[in-house]
């Protein structure tokens, strides 16, 4: 019985860790997208300055 409880608890912990890992991945991905948009905006601003 104890072995089963420990196994179940380990499964629960693994599930929680997977959820946290997914949240971290999604957060990092969103930061990457935001950073890319900022860089593109700055690049377009510089291009417009050169064309003036």
ZIZI-V401738 format. One record per helix or strand. SS is the DSSP state (h for helix, s for strand). FROM is the first residue (numbers start at 1). TO is the last residue. Records with the same first field share a line. If there is no record, write none. Layout:
SS->FROM-TO / FROM-TO
This chain:
h->2-51
